[in-house]
Structures are given as structure tokens and as C-alpha cells.
């Protein structure tokens, strides 16, 4: 079964790719993703709060994008690097945006895991070697570990 990619979020300020975010921002949740996962805005807001409680210093405003966004940005989603991937979540960091793609057909627990993990990449974290971490390359953890918390504090320390 081929899972279709769904665009999840776009970082629209020009902070550059990779590394920590430099200021508060927003995530635009597309209508296609809300149609697939009606609770996704709440799941994302919960994940933002989890990372904030771990030491991420900024507010991320989770918003719904307009229906026009889905059709106007189709090329981002149809690129081979996304459509040819078998990952359940993908984060791409570009000079002028950060993109998270979530696959359709996930259950509530897996959606939570994938959103928490991909949001970690979105805020600048890499994979870790510990299976206990949300940021492990194939996450199974459902909450942030001591290692996840230490990584975000290190990245965003004053």
C-alpha cells in the first residue's frame, strides 16, 4: 500500500535552513492534513508545549492554512524526494522555509510520535543514538526523554 504524502507545516520567515530557530514563528496546517487528521492542530499544539517545557524558548503559533495554499504549493509536495520516500514523516530545511510532511493513514498514537519527532527536526534537532529518545531515527518513544530535553536545552541555551 502506498501512503500519500500530506503537507503539514511551513516556516515562512527567512531564518535560514538548519540549526535553531531565531524567533517566534507559525506553522500553517493545510486543509488536506486537517481533513485526514481532524485532531492534528491539537496534536501539534501539544507537541509544541512538550518542546517548550523541555527548553525550547519560542512560541509557535499553530494555524490553519487556506484551501488555496494546498493547490498553490503542490510542487513542494510532488517532488521526488518526498513522493519516493517510504518514511512516515519527513522534515526538509531550506533557506526560506521548513517543511514537514506527514503520511496519511496513521493511528492517533503514531501521529503523535511522528509530529513530536518531526517538530524536533523543525526546531533544529538531529537524530540521536538512544532508542529512548523521541529523536531516535525510528522513534518509538511517546514522550520526551532526558536526552531529548538535554539536546533542546543545549541548542537553545542563552
Backbone as ProteinMPNN parsed JSONL, in Angstrom:
{"seq_chain_A": "XXXXXXXXXXXXXXXXXXXXXXXXXXXXXXXXXXXXXXXXXXXXXXXXXXXXXXXXXXXXXXXXXXXXXXXXXXXXXXXXXXXXXXXXXXXXXXXXXXXXXXXXXXXXXXXXXXXXXXXXXXXXXXXXXXXXXXXXXXXXXXXXXXXXXXXXXXXXXX", "coords_chain_A": {"N_chain_A": [[0.837, -1.193, 0.0], [0.651, 2.166, -0.899], [1.39, 5.054, 0.793], [0.006, 8.252, 0.795], [1.695, 11.401, 0.615], [1.172, 14.137, 2.807], [1.102, 17.577, 3.11], [2.286, 19.263, 5.918], [3.363, 21.518, 7.471], [4.651, 24.863, 7.264], [7.406, 26.937, 7.477], [7.684, 30.27, 7.403], [9.362, 32.524, 7.672], [12.494, 34.142, 7.024], [14.751, 32.624, 8.252], [16.768, 30.915, 7.573], [18.187, 27.699, 6.761], [18.36, 24.814, 8.852], [19.821, 24.309, 12.156], [19.075, 26.243, 15.147], [15.849, 27.84, 15.557], [15.336, 31.321, 15.084], [13.531, 33.096, 16.103], [10.143, 33.716, 17.191], [7.534, 31.961, 15.473], [5.218, 30.654, 13.011], [3.193, 27.781, 12.292], [1.677, 26.566, 9.454], [-1.028, 24.715, 9.032], [-2.217, 22.587, 6.643], [-5.364, 22.374, 4.85], [-5.759, 19.816, 3.705], [-4.398, 18.118, 5.431], [-5.78, 18.532, 7.825], [-8.229, 17.539, 7.023], [-7.568, 14.829, 6.789], [-6.612, 14.213, 9.361], [-8.426, 15.203, 11.797], [-7.779, 16.05, 14.404], [-5.251, 17.143, 14.271], [-4.291, 19.785, 14.641], [-4.541, 20.159, 17.4], [-2.831, 18.071, 18.236], [-0.398, 19.013, 17.265], [-0.192, 21.416, 18.697], [0.026, 20.391, 21.305], [2.49, 19.047, 21.035], [4.215, 21.208, 20.572], [4.016, 22.444, 23.077], [5.178, 20.415, 24.645], [7.884, 20.487, 23.732], [8.461, 23.123, 24.443], [8.305, 22.954, 27.231], [10.556, 21.498, 27.633], [12.596, 23.221, 27.121], [12.659, 24.677, 24.74], [12.623, 27.924, 23.594], [10.73, 29.58, 22.274], [7.514, 30.756, 21.114], [5.269, 28.947, 19.12], [2.95, 29.555, 16.812], [0.208, 27.795, 15.932], [-1.589, 27.446, 13.06], [-4.353, 27.221, 10.755], [-4.014, 26.766, 7.302], [-5.173, 28.324, 4.248], [-7.489, 26.865, 1.847], [-6.575, 27.451, -0.684], [-3.849, 27.387, -0.382], [-3.024, 24.676, -0.474], [-3.399, 23.921, -3.228], [-1.832, 25.84, -4.505], [0.782, 25.291, -3.758], [1.564, 22.817, -4.618], [3.803, 21.79, -6.009], [5.878, 21.628, -4.15], [5.168, 19.389, -2.704], [5.045, 17.367, -4.566], [7.587, 16.729, -5.275], [10.242, 14.471, -6.095], [11.869, 13.626, -3.927], [10.18, 13.562, -1.79], [7.791, 12.192, -2.559], [8.87, 9.735, -3.281], [9.811, 8.643, -0.984], [9.705, 6.333, 1.767], [9.239, 7.022, 4.319], [7.393, 7.82, 7.318], [7.277, 10.34, 8.241], [8.712, 13.409, 7.235], [11.132, 15.942, 7.333], [12.161, 18.911, 5.882], [14.665, 21.261, 5.592], [15.081, 24.377, 4.372], [16.547, 27.296, 2.727], [14.588, 29.357, 2.855], [12.32, 28.292, 4.019], [10.823, 25.823, 6.195], [9.819, 22.554, 6.001], [7.412, 20.144, 6.821], [6.327, 16.906, 6.262], [3.715, 14.645, 6.559], [2.61, 11.313, 6.498], [-0.428, 9.908, 5.235], [-2.963, 7.946, 6.909], [-2.109, 7.177, 9.478], [-2.391, 5.975, 12.842], [-3.761, 7.413, 15.933], [-1.773, 7.358, 18.049], [0.626, 6.913, 16.646], [0.615, 9.152, 14.993], [0.975, 11.169, 16.907], [3.595, 10.5, 17.821], [5.097, 10.851, 15.444], [4.63, 13.572, 14.816], [5.747, 14.827, 17.102], [8.435, 14.01, 16.842], [9.144, 15.029, 14.241], [8.701, 17.741, 14.657], [10.789, 18.196, 16.4], [12.98, 18.074, 14.592], [12.223, 20.277, 13.051], [12.653, 22.404, 14.824], [15.352, 22.298, 14.953], [16.822, 20.056, 15.835], [18.83, 17.052, 15.618], [18.944, 13.509, 14.731], [19.237, 11.066, 17.369], [21.306, 8.624, 19.154], [19.972, 6.996, 20.964], [17.411, 4.713, 21.734], [15.47, 5.45, 23.522], [14.871, 8.056, 23.108], [12.761, 10.552, 21.647], [13.856, 11.636, 19.421], [15.296, 9.608, 18.243], [16.263, 7.785, 15.316], [14.242, 6.131, 14.364], [11.559, 6.641, 15.761], [10.056, 5.471, 18.772], [9.355, 6.281, 21.163], [6.978, 7.992, 23.2], [7.005, 10.246, 24.642], [9.064, 13.032, 25.602], [12.457, 12.34, 26.321], [15.108, 12.326, 28.829], [17.42, 12.728, 27.352], [16.404, 13.983, 24.991], [15.451, 16.343, 26.125], [17.826, 17.442, 27.13], [19.186, 17.89, 24.729], [17.629, 19.894, 23.434], [17.854, 21.958, 25.296], [20.621, 22.423, 25.163], [20.891, 23.31, 22.498], [19.41, 25.677, 22.537], [20.429, 27.22, 24.59], [21.058, 30.162, 26.549]], "CA_chain_A": [[0.0, 0.0, 0.0], [1.398, 3.409, -0.956], [0.81, 6.11, 1.607], [0.194, 9.531, 0.127], [2.23, 12.428, 1.493], [0.338, 15.301, 3.049], [1.886, 18.685, 3.618], [1.877, 19.607, 7.272], [3.666, 22.822, 8.041], [5.594, 25.672, 6.527], [8.034, 28.018, 8.222], [7.691, 31.287, 6.355], [10.288, 33.635, 7.828], [13.765, 33.835, 6.386], [15.792, 32.384, 9.253], [17.793, 30.024, 7.047], [17.97, 26.271, 6.989], [19.158, 24.129, 9.86], [20.117, 24.997, 13.4], [17.933, 26.708, 15.927], [15.017, 28.936, 15.067], [15.85, 32.571, 15.624], [12.462, 33.938, 16.618], [8.831, 33.08, 17.172], [7.055, 31.732, 14.116], [3.96, 29.928, 12.982], [3.033, 26.61, 11.445], [0.429, 26.607, 8.696], [-1.525, 23.355, 8.824], [-3.036, 22.658, 5.44], [-6.675, 21.736, 4.913], [-5.673, 18.383, 3.393], [-3.984, 17.395, 6.626], [-6.904, 18.6, 8.77], [-9.231, 16.594, 6.527], [-7.097, 13.48, 7.105], [-6.461, 14.096, 10.816], [-9.134, 16.349, 12.377], [-7.179, 16.494, 15.658], [-3.834, 17.444, 14.073], [-3.925, 21.075, 15.224], [-4.341, 19.898, 18.827], [-1.631, 17.238, 18.371], [0.751, 19.882, 17.07], [-0.105, 22.344, 19.835], [0.56, 19.609, 22.425], [3.914, 18.8, 20.78], [4.908, 22.48, 20.806], [4.107, 22.611, 24.536], [6.178, 19.456, 25.144], [9.221, 21.015, 23.456], [8.647, 24.338, 25.264], [8.577, 22.538, 28.614], [11.903, 20.933, 27.632], [13.579, 24.288, 26.978], [12.529, 25.459, 23.512], [12.228, 29.207, 24.186], [9.829, 30.408, 21.488], [6.136, 30.374, 20.867], [4.934, 28.609, 17.739], [1.516, 29.724, 16.618], [-0.295, 26.783, 15.002], [-2.731, 27.997, 12.338], [-4.803, 26.502, 9.564], [-3.813, 27.475, 6.033], [-6.355, 28.362, 3.385], [-7.573, 25.823, 0.814], [-5.763, 27.879, -1.826], [-2.447, 27.023, -0.141], [-2.801, 23.309, -0.948], [-3.238, 23.859, -4.683], [-0.779, 26.747, -4.926], [2.105, 24.804, -3.378], [1.605, 21.399, -4.977], [5.14, 21.386, -6.464], [6.667, 21.25, -2.973], [4.78, 18.051, -2.274], [5.194, 16.392, -5.632], [8.996, 16.492, -5.599], [10.611, 13.062, -5.96], [12.432, 13.295, -2.635], [9.082, 13.325, -0.85], [6.876, 11.149, -3.017], [9.579, 8.462, -3.385], [10.263, 8.213, 0.329], [8.773, 5.476, 2.491], [9.174, 7.498, 5.701], [6.076, 8.306, 7.754], [7.43, 11.776, 8.439], [9.895, 13.986, 6.599], [11.333, 17.37, 7.546], [13.135, 19.497, 4.977], [15.06, 22.598, 5.99], [15.522, 25.119, 3.193], [16.93, 28.66, 3.097], [13.47, 30.254, 3.131], [11.199, 27.633, 4.686], [10.995, 24.496, 6.767], [8.662, 21.791, 5.566], [7.168, 18.841, 7.438], [5.337, 16.101, 5.54], [3.223, 13.508, 7.341], [1.868, 10.365, 5.668], [-1.819, 9.608, 5.568], [-3.245, 6.598, 7.384], [-1.511, 6.864, 10.773], [-3.28, 5.966, 14.01], [-3.536, 8.561, 16.827], [-0.501, 7.271, 18.763], [1.728, 7.098, 15.7], [0.579, 10.552, 14.585], [1.605, 11.926, 17.999], [5.035, 10.223, 17.772], [5.686, 11.441, 14.242], [4.589, 15.026, 14.953], [6.725, 15.207, 18.117], [9.757, 13.791, 16.254], [9.394, 15.97, 13.135], [8.81, 19.08, 15.241], [12.16, 18.274, 16.891], [13.803, 18.491, 13.45], [11.772, 21.62, 12.666], [13.281, 23.385, 15.715], [16.794, 22.252, 14.771], [17.482, 18.884, 16.429], [19.188, 15.92, 14.764], [18.68, 12.188, 15.315], [20.084, 10.656, 18.485], [21.582, 7.187, 19.118], [19.242, 6.268, 22.002], [16.024, 4.309, 21.445], [14.566, 6.096, 24.488], [14.617, 9.43, 22.687], [11.843, 10.873, 20.557], [14.673, 11.988, 18.267], [15.917, 8.422, 17.654], [15.945, 7.802, 13.881], [12.962, 5.437, 14.169], [11.028, 6.881, 17.103], [9.027, 4.661, 19.406], [9.025, 6.995, 22.398], [5.785, 8.829, 23.1], [7.242, 11.479, 25.382], [10.457, 13.45, 25.552], [13.361, 11.707, 27.28], [16.142, 13.216, 29.371], [18.304, 13.062, 26.232], [15.721, 14.975, 24.158], [15.424, 17.6, 26.888], [19.199, 17.97, 27.16], [19.532, 18.365, 23.381], [16.978, 21.176, 23.142], [18.461, 22.972, 26.176], [21.94, 22.733, 24.614], [20.727, 24.076, 21.27], [18.806, 26.984, 22.79], [20.9, 27.856, 25.826], [21.359, 31.603, 26.362]], "C_chain_A": [[0.878, 1.251, 0.0], [0.664, 4.455, -0.127], [1.047, 7.441, 0.917], [0.778, 10.549, 1.102], [1.218, 13.555, 1.647], [1.209, 16.391, 3.634], [1.383, 19.069, 4.991], [2.151, 21.044, 7.639], [4.707, 23.559, 7.222], [6.101, 26.797, 7.418], [8.303, 29.135, 7.226], [8.599, 32.479, 6.591], [11.648, 33.209, 7.313], [14.892, 33.575, 7.358], [16.908, 31.51, 8.725], [17.552, 28.596, 7.466], [18.877, 25.75, 8.083], [19.387, 24.974, 11.095], [18.864, 25.487, 14.088], [17.116, 27.766, 15.198], [15.488, 30.198, 15.758], [14.778, 33.447, 16.257], [11.17, 33.135, 16.615], [8.345, 32.953, 15.735], [5.69, 31.083, 14.162], [4.052, 28.74, 12.048], [1.687, 26.733, 10.758], [0.025, 25.169, 8.393], [-2.486, 23.392, 7.64], [-4.372, 21.945, 5.621], [-6.63, 20.235, 4.619], [-5.287, 17.574, 4.626], [-5.087, 17.406, 7.688], [-8.012, 17.65, 8.338], [-8.866, 15.161, 6.911], [-7.079, 13.228, 8.612], [-7.144, 15.29, 11.485], [-8.504, 16.888, 13.664], [-5.756, 17.01, 15.507], [-3.419, 18.791, 14.651], [-3.668, 20.897, 16.715], [-3.083, 19.074, 19.078], [-0.39, 18.111, 18.23], [0.91, 20.863, 18.218], [0.446, 21.631, 21.069], [2.057, 19.36, 22.259], [4.738, 20.071, 20.987], [5.067, 22.701, 22.304], [5.124, 21.646, 25.139], [7.586, 19.998, 24.926], [9.485, 22.291, 24.244], [8.964, 23.964, 26.713], [9.981, 21.949, 28.754], [12.985, 22.0, 27.471], [13.558, 25.043, 25.672], [11.929, 26.808, 23.892], [11.151, 30.0, 23.455], [8.415, 29.851, 21.437], [6.002, 30.013, 19.393], [3.419, 28.665, 17.634], [1.048, 28.74, 15.551], [-1.588, 27.305, 14.378], [-3.144, 27.066, 11.215], [-4.574, 27.362, 8.335], [-5.111, 27.456, 5.228], [-6.329, 27.203, 2.396], [-6.714, 26.173, -0.397], [-4.294, 27.492, -1.632], [-2.15, 25.636, -0.701], [-2.543, 23.267, -2.45], [-2.085, 24.732, -5.158], [0.622, 26.245, -4.646], [2.289, 23.319, -3.663], [3.012, 20.922, -5.367], [6.038, 20.984, -5.304], [6.407, 19.798, -2.596], [5.043, 16.994, -3.314], [6.648, 16.128, -6.008], [9.339, 15.034, -5.309], [11.143, 12.702, -4.598], [11.347, 13.037, -1.588], [8.223, 12.163, -1.316], [7.547, 9.788, -3.127], [10.061, 7.932, -2.043], [9.225, 7.293, 0.962], [8.662, 5.88, 3.963], [7.751, 7.935, 6.044], [6.096, 9.798, 8.031], [8.732, 12.239, 7.826], [9.944, 15.462, 6.967], [12.415, 17.837, 6.594], [13.394, 20.934, 5.411], [15.673, 23.282, 4.773], [15.868, 26.55, 3.599], [15.754, 29.565, 3.472], [12.247, 29.578, 3.738], [11.645, 26.328, 5.308], [9.694, 23.745, 6.518], [8.583, 20.467, 6.325], [6.08, 18.153, 6.631], [4.989, 14.912, 6.416], [2.425, 12.616, 6.398], [0.437, 10.214, 6.16], [-1.901, 8.21, 6.171], [-2.614, 6.222, 8.708], [-2.589, 6.829, 11.853], [-2.926, 7.126, 14.931], [-2.19, 8.516, 17.548], [0.681, 7.5, 17.832], [1.773, 8.541, 15.195], [1.269, 11.411, 15.639], [3.126, 11.743, 17.967], [5.696, 10.95, 16.607], [5.706, 12.964, 14.352], [5.634, 15.495, 15.968], [8.145, 15.097, 17.551], [10.064, 14.829, 15.171], [9.464, 17.407, 13.63], [10.202, 19.263, 15.852], [13.128, 18.685, 15.787], [13.5, 19.933, 13.065], [12.448, 22.687, 13.52], [14.803, 23.262, 15.722], [17.525, 21.052, 15.32], [17.756, 17.806, 15.384], [18.744, 14.614, 15.428], [19.668, 11.905, 16.441], [20.299, 9.146, 18.423], [20.746, 6.353, 20.101], [17.799, 5.971, 21.606], [15.012, 4.954, 22.397], [14.131, 7.487, 24.048], [13.559, 9.513, 21.595], [12.638, 11.132, 19.28], [15.51, 10.821, 17.742], [15.437, 8.326, 16.21], [14.637, 7.093, 13.555], [12.214, 5.507, 15.503], [9.936, 5.898, 17.526], [8.559, 5.339, 20.688], [7.817, 7.9, 22.178], [5.901, 10.11, 23.923], [8.732, 11.779, 25.364], [11.265, 12.803, 26.67], [14.3, 12.76, 27.881], [17.097, 13.646, 28.262], [17.703, 14.099, 25.299], [15.748, 16.341, 24.831], [16.804, 18.254, 26.927], [19.584, 18.552, 25.8], [18.896, 19.716, 23.082], [17.53, 22.274, 24.046], [19.837, 23.387, 25.657], [21.828, 23.62, 23.38], [20.269, 25.511, 21.54], [19.287, 27.638, 24.08], [21.29, 29.301, 25.549], [22.839, 31.866, 26.236]], "O_chain_A": [[1.77, 1.368, 0.84], [-0.526, 4.704, -0.322], [2.167, 7.732, 0.496], [0.409, 10.568, 2.276], [0.492, 13.879, 0.707], [1.976, 16.142, 4.564], [0.176, 19.188, 5.201], [1.238, 21.739, 8.085], [5.546, 22.942, 6.565], [5.317, 27.518, 8.035], [9.083, 28.949, 6.293], [8.608, 33.39, 5.764], [11.912, 32.013, 7.183], [15.915, 34.257, 7.291], [17.93, 31.378, 9.397], [16.808, 28.321, 8.408], [20.018, 26.188, 8.225], [19.179, 26.188, 11.089], [17.744, 25.189, 13.672], [17.625, 28.487, 14.34], [15.982, 30.153, 16.885], [15.103, 34.451, 16.89], [11.116, 32.018, 16.1], [8.713, 33.758, 14.879], [5.078, 30.975, 15.225], [4.88, 28.701, 11.137], [0.671, 26.976, 11.41], [0.667, 24.492, 7.59], [-3.457, 24.148, 7.645], [-4.497, 21.031, 6.437], [-7.381, 19.466, 5.218], [-5.793, 16.472, 4.836], [-5.303, 16.405, 8.371], [-8.661, 17.026, 9.177], [-9.728, 14.375, 7.306], [-7.48, 12.161, 9.078], [-6.488, 16.305, 11.719], [-8.677, 18.064, 13.984], [-5.103, 17.291, 16.512], [-2.286, 18.926, 15.113], [-2.687, 21.423, 17.241], [-2.345, 19.343, 20.027], [0.565, 17.962, 18.993], [2.029, 21.116, 18.666], [1.25, 22.205, 21.803], [2.812, 19.451, 23.228], [5.845, 20.009, 21.522], [6.139, 23.103, 22.757], [5.86, 22.021, 26.053], [8.401, 19.972, 25.847], [10.615, 22.525, 24.673], [9.807, 24.6, 27.346], [10.533, 21.903, 29.853], [14.167, 21.714, 27.664], [14.354, 25.964, 25.489], [10.835, 26.851, 24.457], [10.695, 31.016, 23.979], [8.164, 28.67, 21.677], [6.554, 30.69, 18.526], [2.706, 27.907, 18.293], [1.45, 28.843, 14.392], [-2.561, 27.573, 15.083], [-2.363, 26.22, 10.779], [-4.902, 28.548, 8.328], [-6.019, 26.671, 5.501], [-5.274, 26.625, 2.137], [-6.186, 25.281, -1.062], [-3.574, 27.29, -2.609], [-1.118, 25.444, -1.343], [-1.578, 22.647, -2.897], [-1.421, 24.384, -6.134], [1.574, 26.737, -5.252], [3.088, 22.65, -3.008], [3.374, 19.779, -5.089], [6.873, 20.092, -5.452], [7.324, 19.071, -2.215], [5.245, 15.829, -2.971], [6.918, 15.387, -6.953], [8.789, 14.433, -4.386], [10.909, 11.588, -4.129], [11.598, 12.35, -0.598], [7.955, 11.243, -0.544], [6.859, 8.769, -3.071], [10.667, 6.861, -1.988], [8.025, 7.443, 0.733], [8.06, 5.162, 4.762], [6.998, 8.365, 5.171], [5.049, 10.444, 8.054], [9.741, 11.537, 7.891], [8.927, 16.154, 6.921], [13.476, 17.219, 6.509], [12.464, 21.723, 5.578], [16.666, 22.812, 4.218], [15.522, 26.976, 4.701], [15.903, 30.447, 4.316], [11.229, 30.238, 3.952], [12.708, 25.798, 4.988], [8.606, 24.251, 6.795], [9.581, 19.758, 6.451], [5.037, 18.744, 6.349], [5.877, 14.25, 6.954], [1.645, 13.114, 5.586], [0.143, 10.374, 7.345], [-1.009, 7.387, 5.965], [-2.583, 5.037, 9.044], [-3.576, 7.562, 11.784], [-1.893, 7.766, 14.737], [-1.523, 9.546, 17.648], [1.63, 8.2, 18.187], [2.855, 9.09, 14.991], [2.062, 12.289, 15.299], [3.866, 12.72, 18.073], [6.734, 11.589, 16.774], [6.712, 13.585, 14.01], [6.338, 16.472, 15.71], [8.965, 15.991, 17.758], [11.133, 15.44, 15.186], [10.213, 18.212, 13.077], [10.742, 20.369, 15.826], [13.993, 19.534, 15.999], [14.409, 20.715, 12.786], [12.785, 23.759, 13.016], [15.482, 24.023, 16.412], [18.755, 21.024, 15.278], [17.024, 17.663, 14.406], [18.232, 14.619, 16.548], [20.781, 12.431, 16.462], [19.564, 8.449, 17.723], [20.811, 5.124, 20.067], [17.06, 6.866, 21.195], [13.819, 4.993, 22.095], [13.146, 8.029, 24.55], [13.479, 8.645, 20.726], [12.147, 10.877, 18.18], [16.357, 11.026, 16.873], [14.319, 8.742, 15.905], [13.99, 7.426, 12.562], [12.23, 4.553, 16.28], [9.039, 5.551, 16.759], [7.502, 5.012, 21.228], [7.655, 8.495, 21.112], [5.005, 10.954, 23.902], [9.555, 10.892, 25.137], [10.818, 12.727, 27.815], [14.283, 13.926, 27.488], [17.537, 14.795, 28.231], [18.407, 15.005, 24.854], [16.029, 17.358, 24.197], [16.93, 19.469, 26.775], [20.235, 19.595, 25.733], [19.556, 20.597, 22.531], [17.662, 23.416, 23.605], [20.186, 24.567, 25.702], [22.589, 24.576, 23.233], [20.689, 26.443, 20.856], [18.614, 28.522, 24.609], [21.783, 29.631, 24.471], [23.25, 33.015, 26.076]]}, "name": "protein", "num_of_chains": 1, "seq": "XXXXXXXXXXXXXXXXXXXXXXXXXXXXXXXXXXXXXXXXXXXXXXXXXXXXXXXXXXXXXXXXXXXXXXXXXXXXXXXXXXXXXXXXXXXXXXXXXXXXXXXXXXXXXXXXXXXXXXXXXXXXXXXXXXXXXXXXXXXXXXXXXXXXXXXXXXXXXX"}
